Amino acid sequence: MQQTHPPISASAHFEHWLDNRDRPGARQREQLTHAAAKPYRYIWTAWVQWLTSPRVLPSGDTTPPLASCWTQALPGHVMRYLDQGVEAAASARRGKTAPISEITRRRYWRVLQMIYAHAVNQHIIEINPVMAAADATPPPQEDSEGLVLLGARWRAVALAIPRGTSRWDLRDRAILNVLMDVGLTMGELAELRLDQVGYHMVRIPVHVVGSRGAQNRVVMLSSDASIELRRWIDERLRIELHPATDPGLVFVTNQGRPMSGRTLFSQVSTTVARGLREGGFALPLHIGPQVLRNSRIVMWLNEGIPVEEVCRRAGIKDYRSLRGLRRHINPGVFPVTVPRQRRDLEQDVN
């Protein structure tokens, strides 16, 4: 790839792209907060590291060797990277690949395409290697039908919730019941504290705290979910925590450490996958906690609960955050739940 201008560092170019993207009025894009920019920065940093790191390729592999600089990326590099994703260091040394989901693949494609397009616009490079790849079209989006589990699929997941009496069965059962009952996010589950959980005998109120105003709310657990959460908390208070662990956390690992989002994702995904397999259903590409949260939101709406109340329960600002779920929502409830926003939803569909 011929450079038309002395290259700047990969990190400096990323920040310049971010500043340009965030410039008020620039293509009417919303400004990215520091937190919102983190996934973009991670993808770009991981790509540059992969691109410029030595790796062993399988016999006969025609992927170009490592590049000395991010500006030297070739279409072959892009195609290989999108096929295998971010490799662990050990796997990279052995030349192994790690296939990624279409959702992740599309996300990587989009980020790389935008940042390299900015390099072309800045006359740093002549050709965008992402668009010059053999398949220059973005990877297909996953059918959103796979992002919501309703009816028999929802019941199949519920049947897969651990039924044992061990300490960790109690924990996992509480996590799944709370998630499926009130649709908390992974972050909210991981950060839930003992002092946020009430002590009512029948239905437990949970005070959810978040960084945004809409996330601060009180949700009421059903009697079943309340019982499971109370059983776990009673057991949790008997666990010896790691010295560095916040003693106020509700959910901890079997080493007495905080449960990270990754740990929660793995635990929930395992249950969802087992339930769907045992129920005879195909696995969607994404089976993490967000699928159960989406499903609960859709069920609330289809039950006729006003959209304002659904947004409050879910901790989201307004109905616009529900647009991605509209295919799953019964059109018959729109006049009831979104009387004045129906036109907006219909225009968004078109």
C-alpha positions in Angstrom: 0.0 0.0 0.0 1.6 3.2 -1.1 1.7 6.0 1.6 1.2 9.5 0.4 2.2 11.1 3.7 4.6 10.2 6.5 2.6 7.8 8.8 1.6 8.8 12.3 1.4 6.2 15.0 -1.7 3.9 15.1 -2.8 5.4 18.5 -2.5 9.0 17.3 -4.4 8.2 14.1 -7.2 6.6 16.2 -7.5 9.6 18.4 -7.6 11.9 15.4 -10.3 9.8 13.9 -12.2 9.8 17.2 -11.9 13.6 17.4 -13.0 14.0 13.8 -16.0 11.7 14.4 -16.9 13.5 17.5 -16.8 17.0 16.0 -20.2 18.7 16.4 -22.2 18.4 13.2 -19.9 15.9 11.6 -22.3 13.8 9.6 -24.7 14.2 12.5 -23.0 11.5 14.6 -23.5 11.5 18.3 -20.5 12.3 20.4 -18.7 9.3 21.9 -18.0 9.4 25.6 -14.7 8.0 27.0 -16.6 4.8 28.0 -18.4 4.5 24.7 -15.1 4.8 22.8 -13.4 1.9 24.7 -14.7 -0.9 22.4 -13.5 1.0 19.3 -10.1 1.5 20.9 -9.9 -2.2 21.9 -10.7 -3.4 18.4 -8.2 -1.0 16.8 -5.4 -1.8 19.3 -6.0 -5.6 19.0 -5.9 -5.3 15.2 -2.6 -3.3 15.1 -1.0 -5.7 17.5 -2.1 -8.7 15.5 -1.0 -7.0 12.2 2.5 -6.2 13.4 3.2 -9.3 15.6 5.2 -12.4 14.4 3.1 -15.5 13.9 3.4 -19.0 12.6 1.1 -19.8 9.6 -0.1 -23.2 8.7 1.6 -24.9 5.7 0.3 -23.5 2.4 -1.2 -20.4 4.1 -1.0 -17.5 1.7 -1.7 -14.7 4.2 0.9 -11.9 3.8 3.5 -11.8 6.5 3.3 -9.3 9.4 3.3 -5.7 8.5 5.8 -3.2 9.9 3.1 -0.5 10.4 -0.7 -0.1 10.4 -0.4 1.8 7.1 1.0 -1.3 5.5 -2.1 -3.5 6.0 -3.1 -5.4 2.9 -6.6 -6.8 2.0 -5.2 -10.3 2.7 -4.4 -9.3 6.3 -7.9 -7.9 6.8 -9.7 -11.0 5.4 -7.6 -13.3 7.6 -8.2 -11.2 10.7 -11.9 -11.1 10.2 -12.0 -14.8 9.8 -10.2 -15.6 13.0 -10.6 -12.6 15.2 -8.2 -11.8 18.1 -6.0 -14.7 18.9 -4.6 -15.5 22.3 -0.8 -15.2 22.3 -0.2 -18.9 22.7 -2.6 -19.7 19.8 -1.0 -17.1 17.6 2.4 -18.7 18.2 1.1 -22.0 17.1 -0.6 -20.6 14.1 -4.0 -21.6 15.2 -7.2 -19.7 14.4 -10.1 -18.8 16.6 -13.3 -18.4 14.6 -15.6 -15.5 15.8 -19.3 -14.9 15.5 -20.8 -12.9 12.6 -21.9 -10.3 15.1 -18.3 -9.7 16.2 -16.9 -10.1 12.7 -19.3 -7.3 11.5 -18.3 -5.1 14.4 -14.6 -5.5 13.6 -15.2 -4.9 9.9 -17.1 -1.7 10.6 -14.5 -0.2 12.9 -11.6 -1.0 10.7 -13.4 0.3 7.6 -14.1 3.6 9.3 -10.7 4.2 10.7 -8.9 3.3 7.4 -11.4 5.4 5.5 -10.3 8.3 7.7 -6.7 7.6 6.8 -7.6 7.8 3.1 -9.3 11.1 3.7 -6.3 12.4 5.5 -4.0 11.3 2.6 -2.1 9.0 4.8 -2.8 6.0 2.5 -4.2 5.7 -0.9 -6.4 2.6 -0.6 -8.6 1.4 2.2 -7.5 -2.2 2.7 -10.9 -3.1 4.1 -12.7 -2.0 1.0 -10.1 -3.5 -1.3 -10.5 -7.0 0.2 -12.0 -9.7 -2.1 -15.3 -9.4 -0.2 -15.6 -5.7 0.4 -19.2 -5.9 1.6 -19.7 -6.0 5.4 -20.3 -9.4 6.9 -24.1 -10.1 7.1 -26.0 -9.0 10.1 -27.5 -11.8 12.3 -31.2 -12.2 11.9 -32.5 -10.4 15.0 -35.0 -13.2 15.5 -32.2 -15.1 17.1 -31.7 -12.4 19.7 -35.0 -13.0 21.5 -36.2 -16.3 23.0 -40.0 -16.6 23.4 -42.5 -19.3 24.1 -41.1 -22.8 24.0 -37.5 -21.6 23.8 -37.9 -19.4 26.9 -39.5 -22.4 28.8 -36.6 -24.6 27.6 -34.1 -22.2 29.1 -36.1 -22.1 32.4 -36.0 -25.9 32.6 -32.2 -25.9 32.3 -31.7 -23.7 35.4 -29.7 -25.7 37.9 -31.9 -27.6 40.4 -29.2 -28.8 42.8 -28.7 -27.9 46.4 -25.0 -27.1 46.3 -23.8 -23.6 47.2 -23.0 -22.8 43.5 -26.3 -24.2 42.3 -28.0 -21.8 44.6 -25.9 -18.9 43.2 -26.5 -19.9 39.6 -30.2 -20.4 40.1 -30.5 -16.9 41.8 -28.6 -15.3 38.9 -30.8 -16.9 36.2 -34.0 -16.2 38.1 -33.2 -12.6 38.7 -32.0 -12.1 35.1 -35.1 -13.8 33.6 -37.5 -12.0 36.0 -36.4 -8.4 35.7 -33.8 -8.3 32.9 -30.8 -6.8 34.7 -27.7 -6.3 32.6 -24.5 -8.2 33.2 -22.9 -5.1 34.8 -25.9 -4.6 37.1 -25.7 -8.3 38.2 -22.0 -8.1 38.8 -22.2 -4.9 40.8 -25.3 -5.8 42.8 -24.8 -5.2 46.5 -26.4 -6.7 49.6 -27.7 -3.3 50.7 -29.5 -2.9 47.4 -31.7 -5.9 48.1 -34.8 -5.5 50.4 -36.1 -8.0 52.9 -39.8 -8.4 52.1 -41.1 -11.9 52.7 -43.0 -12.3 49.4 -41.5 -9.9 46.9 -38.0 -8.5 47.2 -37.4 -4.9 45.9 -34.0 -4.5 44.3 -32.5 -1.0 44.1 -30.5 -0.9 40.9 -27.8 1.8 40.7 -26.2 2.9 37.4 -24.0 5.6 35.9 -27.0 7.1 34.0 -30.1 8.5 35.6 -32.5 6.0 34.0 -30.5 3.1 35.4 -31.2 4.1 38.9 -34.5 2.4 39.7 -36.3 -0.1 41.9 -37.5 -3.3 40.5 -39.7 -5.9 42.2 -38.8 -9.5 41.9 -41.5 -12.2 41.6 -42.1 -14.4 44.6 -40.1 -17.3 43.0 -37.2 -15.1 42.1 -37.3 -13.5 45.5 -37.1 -16.9 47.2 -34.1 -18.0 45.1 -32.2 -14.7 45.7 -32.9 -14.9 49.4 -31.6 -18.5 49.6 -28.4 -17.5 47.8 -27.8 -14.4 50.0 -28.3 -16.5 53.2 -25.6 -18.9 51.8 -23.4 -16.0 50.5 -23.1 -14.6 54.0 -21.4 -17.8 55.1 -18.7 -17.6 52.3 -15.2 -16.6 53.2 -14.3 -13.9 50.7 -10.9 -13.1 49.2 -9.3 -10.3 51.2 -9.5 -7.9 48.2 -13.2 -8.6 47.5 -15.8 -6.0 48.4 -17.8 -7.7 51.2 -21.0 -6.0 50.0 -21.2 -7.8 46.7 -24.1 -10.2 46.2 -22.5 -12.5 43.6 -19.0 -14.0 44.0 -17.0 -16.8 42.4 -16.2 -20.1 44.1 -12.8 -18.5 45.0 -14.6 -15.7 46.9 -13.8 -13.1 44.2 -16.1 -10.7 42.4 -18.0 -12.2 39.4 -16.8 -10.4 36.3 -19.0 -9.8 33.2 -17.0 -12.5 31.4 -17.7 -15.0 34.2 -21.4 -14.1 34.2 -21.6 -14.3 30.5 -20.1 -17.8 30.5 -22.3 -19.1 33.2 -25.5 -17.8 31.7 -24.6 -18.8 28.1 -23.9 -22.3 29.3 -27.4 -22.6 30.8 -29.1 -21.0 27.7 -27.2 -23.3 25.3 -28.0 -26.4 27.4 -31.7 -25.5 27.6 -32.0 -24.9 23.8 -30.2 -28.1 22.9 -32.2 -30.2 25.3 -35.4 -28.6 23.9 -34.4 -29.5 20.4 -33.8 -25.9 19.2 -30.9 -24.6 17.1 -28.5 -22.3 18.9 -28.5 -18.6 17.8 -25.2 -16.9 17.3 -25.6 -15.0 20.5 -26.8 -16.7 23.7 -25.6 -14.4 26.5 -27.5 -12.5 29.2 -28.5 -9.8 26.8 -30.8 -12.3 25.0 -32.6 -13.0 28.2 -32.9 -9.3 28.9 -34.3 -8.6 25.4 -36.7 -11.4 25.8 -38.1 -10.1 29.1 -38.5 -6.6 27.7 -40.4 -8.0 24.7 -42.6 -10.1 27.0 -43.5 -7.1 29.1 -44.5 -5.1 26.0 -46.5 -8.0 24.6 -48.3 -8.3 27.9 -49.6 -4.8 27.4 -47.4 -3.0 30.0 -47.0 0.6 29.0 -43.8 1.4 27.2 -42.9 4.1 29.8 -43.1 1.4 32.6 -41.1 -1.0 30.5 -38.4 1.6 30.0 -38.3 2.3 33.7 -38.0 -1.4 34.6 -35.3 -1.9 32.1 -33.4 1.2 33.1 -33.4 2.8 29.6 -34.1 6.4 28.8 -37.0 6.1 26.3 -38.7 4.0 23.7 -36.0 4.6 21.1 -33.8 2.0 22.8 -36.5 -0.6 21.9 -36.3 -0.1 18.2 -34.1 -3.1 17.7 -36.7 -5.4 19.2 -39.7 -4.1 17.2 -39.9 -7.3 15.0 -40.7 -9.3 18.1 -43.3 -7.0 19.6 -47.0 -7.7 18.8 -48.2 -4.8 16.5 -51.5 -5.0 18.3 -49.9 -3.6 21.5 -48.4 -0.5 19.8 -51.5 1.7 20.0 -51.6 0.9 23.8 -47.9 1.1 24.6 -46.6 3.7 22.2 -49.5 5.9 21.2 -47.6 8.9 20.0 -44.4 7.2 18.9 -45.9 4.7 16.5 -45.2 6.9 13.5 -41.5 7.2 14.6 -41.3 3.4 14.8 -42.9 2.9 11.4 -40.5 5.5 9.8 -37.5 3.7 11.4 -38.6 0.4 9.9 -38.7 2.1 6.5 
